[in-house]
Amino acid sequence: MTRSDSVGVGVIGAGYISSIYLENLCDRFDNVQVLGVADLVPDRARAQADRFSVRAMTVEELLEHPDIEIVVNLTVPAAHGHVGLQAIEAGKAIYNEKPLAVTQADAHRMLDLARQRGVRVGAAPDTFLGGGLQTARSLLDDGAIGTPVAATGAMLTPGHERWHPNPDFYYQPGGGPLFDMGPYYLTALLSLLGPVARVSGTASTSYGERTIGSGPRTGETITVDTPTHVVTSLEFASGPVGSLITSFDVHDTCGSSLILYGTTGSMRLPDPNTFDGPVELLRVGADTWEPVPLRFGQTENCRGLGVSDLAESLRAGSSHRASGDMAAHVVDIMHGTLDSAAHGRRVSIASTFDRPSPLVSQEIGH
Ligand SMILES: NC(=O)c1ccc[n+]([C@@H]2O[C@H](COP(=O)([O-])OP(=O)(O)OC[C@H]3O[C@@H](n4cnc5c(N)ncnc54)[C@H](O)[C@@H]3O)[C@@H](O)[C@H]2O)c1
């Protein structure tokens, strides 16, 4: 795709994660063109605009810009709903960082309004479009493990307050290990196995307080107001049963594990917070895992790949892969898990989505 039919993009939220997005949207993907960056704090927008040679704008200017078709919403989770709705109201497609919204109501309000306005909703994570997880998808589709029967996932760490100078939000509702890291694991599984029909959950808060371990607030104690060890059981509509453990409560080295089990073998998936491999297969009867060469590129930190895919789909009139429907389903699963844990019952997940189509060529957006 040439620059002349590239899709205009505006970025709202010029914080930590905006650097890799701006780097990729400005230089890696030819089918998008960043026309402006905005932030509640104008100095932050100006600094990133100068660094990436784009225009700093106010949020209002950005939303009124006629050539901006996609708003990439990189604000804090609590603002995802409000900023996303504002952009849809302005007639823009949106692409939100994860989670799509903190509340189920906001997530579904965005989808409803977007349908009324005829605009699209996309959302992170887009790591499932990377070379690692696309190789897994291709192997699954080729029947490498037969019919999937189960999946297990684990993200285990003692907590982010050891390294993050302002970790308060990780310990408030909308934070915790499930809302912070769960979207990576859940999106990877959903992209492979499709929608979840029911969930159940167990959740605990092992420590009522946390002590900040870095930065100017080192030694300060913060209170914990959300579960910090969460076990989710996932009943996929297509049949397999999944289990996911996310924890900020255990002494581990941020261990990540994600495995699919099928009737004729098992597949170890990569860390879903990355775009890379490794992917490994264990065939029935074998006693060692066999590494599989990746079948796709885009294995570096390609954050923004989902935006580029959305841009390509807008021009082609096809479905984009990192969809708002799938991201809203993730929000429903996370709330369903905590609801189940609080009330001791299985929770049906009413929402659904179309499983994203696999990549057929090496690269998006070139
Ligand atoms: N930090 C990471 O490693 C990381 C990784 C992956 C995803 N994310 C996600 O990216 C998003 C942003 O994270 P971050 O680490 O960049 O946060 P950050 O706090 O560094 O940046 C967020 C920015 O959004 C701005 N903002 C907040 N509300 C706004 C509003 N209503 N209008 C305009 N600007 C507003 C803030 O001023 C701030 O500059 C979050 O959703 C997070 O879950 C972060």
The ligand as an SDF file (V2000), in Angstrom:
LIG
                    3D

 44 48  0  0  0  0  0  0  0  0999 V2000
    3.4940    0.3520   30.4600 N   0  0  0  0  0  0  0  0  0  0  0  0
    3.4960   -0.8240   29.8570 C   0  0  0  0  0  0  0  0  0  0  0  0
    4.4800   -1.6030   29.8920 O   0  0  0  0  0  0  0  0  0  0  0  0
    2.2950   -1.2500   29.0500 C   0  0  0  0  0  0  0  0  0  0  0  0
    2.4170   -2.3790   28.2500 C   0  0  0  0  0  0  0  0  0  0  0  0
    1.3430   -2.7610   27.4770 C   0  0  0  0  0  0  0  0  0  0  0  0
    0.1620   -2.0500   27.5550 C   0  0  0  0  0  0  0  0  0  0  0  0
    0.0400   -0.9650   28.3660 N   0  0  0  0  0  0  0  0  0  0  0  0
   -1.2390   -0.2710   28.4080 C   0  0  0  0  0  0  0  0  0  0  0  0
   -1.0660    0.9960   27.7720 O   0  0  0  0  0  0  0  0  0  0  0  0
   -1.8970    1.9670   28.3810 C   0  0  0  0  0  0  0  0  0  0  0  0
   -1.0530    3.1450   28.8120 C   0  0  0  0  0  0  0  0  0  0  0  0
   -0.0370    2.6840   29.6710 O   0  0  0  0  0  0  0  0  0  0  0  0
    1.2450    3.5900   29.9700 P   0  0  0  0  0  0  0  0  0  0  0  0
    2.1650    2.7100   30.7380 O   0  0  0  0  0  0  0  0  0  0  0  0
    1.6980    4.2550   28.7400 O   0  0  0  0  0  0  0  0  0  0  0  0
    0.5870    4.6530   30.9730 O   0  0  0  0  0  0  0  0  0  0  0  0
    1.1270    6.1280   31.2840 P   0  0  0  0  0  0  0  0  0  0  0  0
    0.4910    6.4960   32.5800 O   0  0  0  0  0  0  0  0  0  0  0  0
    2.5970    6.1850   31.1490 O   0  0  0  0  0  0  0  0  0  0  0  0
    0.5060    7.0090   30.0800 O   0  0  0  0  0  0  0  0  0  0  0  0
   -0.8630    7.2680   29.9360 C   0  0  0  0  0  0  0  0  0  0  0  0
   -1.0150    8.6790   29.3860 C   0  0  0  0  0  0  0  0  0  0  0  0
   -2.4020    8.9240   29.1350 O   0  0  0  0  0  0  0  0  0  0  0  0
   -2.6920   10.2720   29.4770 C   0  0  0  0  0  0  0  0  0  0  0  0
   -4.1250   10.3840   29.7420 N   0  0  0  0  0  0  0  0  0  0  0  0
   -4.8290    9.8430   30.7800 C   0  0  0  0  0  0  0  0  0  0  0  0
   -6.1370   10.1590   30.6650 N   0  0  0  0  0  0  0  0  0  0  0  0
   -6.2580   10.8860   29.5240 C   0  0  0  0  0  0  0  0  0  0  0  0
   -7.3610   11.4900   28.8610 C   0  0  0  0  0  0  0  0  0  0  0  0
   -8.6040   11.3870   29.3610 N   0  0  0  0  0  0  0  0  0  0  0  0
   -7.1300   12.1650   27.7200 N   0  0  0  0  0  0  0  0  0  0  0  0
   -5.8710   12.2820   27.2090 C   0  0  0  0  0  0  0  0  0  0  0  0
   -4.7780   11.7200   27.8000 N   0  0  0  0  0  0  0  0  0  0  0  0
   -4.9760   11.0420   28.9420 C   0  0  0  0  0  0  0  0  0  0  0  0
   -1.8320   10.5350   30.6930 C   0  0  0  0  0  0  0  0  0  0  0  0
   -1.6360   11.9150   30.9030 O   0  0  0  0  0  0  0  0  0  0  0  0
   -0.5460    9.7760   30.3430 C   0  0  0  0  0  0  0  0  0  0  0  0
    0.3970   10.6020   29.6980 O   0  0  0  0  0  0  0  0  0  0  0  0
   -2.6090    1.2480   29.5250 C   0  0  0  0  0  0  0  0  0  0  0  0
   -3.8680    0.8620   29.0920 O   0  0  0  0  0  0  0  0  0  0  0  0
   -1.7640    0.0170   29.7830 C   0  0  0  0  0  0  0  0  0  0  0  0
   -2.5710   -1.0800   30.2330 O   0  0  0  0  0  0  0  0  0  0  0  0
    1.0940   -0.5330   29.0980 C   0  0  0  0  0  0  0  0  0  0  0  0
  1  2  1  0
  2  3  2  0
  2  4  1  0
  4  5  1  0
  4 44  2  0
  5  6  2  0
  6  7  1  0
  7  8  2  0
  8  9  1  0
  8 44  1  0
  9 10  1  0
  9 42  1  0
 10 11  1  0
 11 12  1  0
 11 40  1  0
 12 13  1  0
 13 14  1  0
 14 15  2  0
 14 16  1  0
 14 17  1  0
 17 18  1  0
 18 19  2  0
 18 20  1  0
 18 21  1  0
 21 22  1  0
 22 23  1  0
 23 24  1  0
 23 38  1  0
 24 25  1  0
 25 26  1  0
 25 36  1  0
 26 27  1  0
 26 35  1  0
 27 28  2  0
 28 29  1  0
 29 30  1  0
 29 35  2  0
 30 31  1  0
 30 32  2  0
 32 33  1  0
 33 34  2  0
 34 35  1  0
 36 37  1  0
 36 38  1  0
 38 39  1  0
 40 41  1  0
 40 42  1  0
 42 43  1  0
M  CHG  2   8   1  16  -1
M  END
$$$$
